[in-house]
């Protein structure tokens, strides 16, 4: 029998804070954590709950306990789980290597976002062409 460990985030850090659940994700730290338990997350993502536990243990998905002690994952993490499965299925990337790939893809997304938000350089200051 295999035992899987589940990574638990410290109280107050919230699944919503990392998962980008919206602008009010950091507000109301005393409120219950929005999200899905392992079984509901498995249904939403099409993954078996044991695989969800494995992805949490590998640090690919974040989970934290709710008020009743059950593990909860952010609903937004369903898209991340789908990305993980596509990387494994389509490219043959192992689950352990997927963490590195996801970090790089997230970094690319962030850099592209910053580039789009940046004003165009030199557009208004170009000298006229003679």
C-alpha positions in Angstrom: 0.0 0.0 0.0 1.3 3.4 -1.0 0.9 6.4 1.3 0.8 9.8 -0.3 1.6 13.0 1.6 -0.4 16.1 1.0 1.2 19.5 1.1 -0.7 21.8 3.3 -0.4 25.6 3.1 0.0 27.5 6.3 -3.2 29.0 7.7 -4.0 32.4 6.3 -2.1 32.0 3.1 -5.2 30.7 1.3 -5.6 28.7 -1.8 -7.2 31.7 -3.4 -4.2 33.9 -2.9 -1.9 31.7 -5.1 -4.6 30.6 -7.5 -5.7 34.2 -8.4 -9.3 33.7 -7.6 -10.0 37.4 -8.0 -9.1 40.8 -6.6 -10.7 40.0 -3.2 -8.8 36.7 -2.8 -6.7 38.2 0.0 -9.6 39.9 1.8 -11.5 38.3 4.6 -8.9 35.8 5.8 -11.4 34.5 8.4 -13.8 33.5 5.7 -14.0 29.8 4.6 -11.7 28.9 1.7 -13.5 28.8 -1.6 -12.8 25.7 -3.6 -13.4 22.1 -4.2 -12.7 19.0 -2.1 -10.7 16.2 -3.6 -13.6 14.3 -5.0 -15.3 17.3 -6.5 -12.0 18.5 -7.9 -11.5 15.1 -9.4 -14.9 15.2 -11.1 -14.4 18.7 -12.4 -10.9 17.9 -13.7 -11.6 14.4 -14.9 -8.9 13.0 -12.7 -9.1 10.3 -10.1 -9.0 11.7 -6.5 -5.8 9.6 -5.9 -4.1 11.3 -8.8 -5.2 14.6 -7.4 -3.6 13.7 -4.1 -0.4 12.7 -5.9 -0.3 16.0 -7.8 -0.7 17.8 -4.5 2.0 15.7 -2.9 4.3 16.6 -5.8 3.6 20.3 -5.2 2.0 20.7 -8.6 -1.4 21.6 -7.1 -1.9 23.5 -3.8 -4.4 22.3 -1.2 -5.3 23.4 2.3 -7.7 22.1 4.9 -11.1 23.6 5.3 -12.9 24.1 8.6 -13.8 20.4 8.7 -10.3 19.3 8.0 -10.9 18.1 4.4 -8.5 19.2 1.8 -9.7 21.9 -0.6 -8.3 23.0 -3.9 -9.1 26.3 -5.7 -11.6 25.9 -8.5 -9.1 27.7 -10.8 -6.6 24.9 -10.3 -8.8 22.7 -12.6 -7.2 24.5 -15.6 -3.8 23.8 -14.1 -4.6 20.2 -13.7 -5.7 20.0 -17.3 -2.4 21.6 -18.4 -0.5 19.1 -16.3 -2.3 16.2 -17.9 -1.8 17.6 -21.4 1.9 17.9 -20.8 2.1 14.3 -19.6 -0.2 12.9 -22.3 0.9 14.9 -25.4 4.6 15.5 -24.6 5.4 12.5 -22.3 6.7 14.8 -19.5 6.7 13.1 -16.2 4.8 14.5 -13.3 8.0 15.4 -11.4 9.4 17.3 -14.5 6.1 19.0 -15.0 6.8 21.3 -12.1 9.8 22.8 -13.9 7.8 23.1 -17.2 4.9 24.8 -15.5 7.2 27.3 -13.7 8.8 28.2 -17.0 5.4 28.6 -18.7 4.1 30.7 -15.9 7.2 32.9 -16.1 6.7 33.3 -19.9 3.1 34.3 -19.3 4.2 36.9 -16.7 6.9 38.3 -19.0 4.4 38.5 -21.9 1.9 40.3 -19.7 4.5 42.8 -18.6 5.6 43.4 -22.2 2.0 44.0 -23.3 1.5 46.5 -20.4 4.6 48.4 -21.3 4.2 51.5 -23.4 5.7 51.3 -26.9 9.2 52.5 -26.9 10.1 55.5 -29.1 6.9 55.6 -31.1 6.2 59.3 -30.4 9.9 60.3 -30.5 11.0 59.1 -33.9 12.4 61.8 -36.1 10.6 62.3 -39.4 12.0 60.4 -42.3 13.4 62.7 -45.0 
